[in-house]
Amino acid sequence: MRIEGETTPAIEMVFTGDTLMHSPLVARAAANAGGTGYDFAPMLARIAPLIGAADLGVCHPETPVAPPGE
């Protein structure tokens, strides 16, 4: 409900399209992490300033993240 004379605060939202994890990307992220997990940061570096500057940034993973066999 809008009240006369009040201003509505604005927020900036940024959304990417679906991010799809292919085997080569996962392997590259594992190599980037040096054997201690996965590091996707280098792959997302070009959009990081845009996403990080927003009040709400969403990068939607298209691929489900679950343990093997589940």
Buried (B, 14 or more C-beta within 10 A) or exposed (E): EEEEEEEEEEEEEBEEEEBEBEEEBEEBBBEBEEEEEBBBEEEEEEEEEEBEEEEEBEBEEEEEEEEEEE
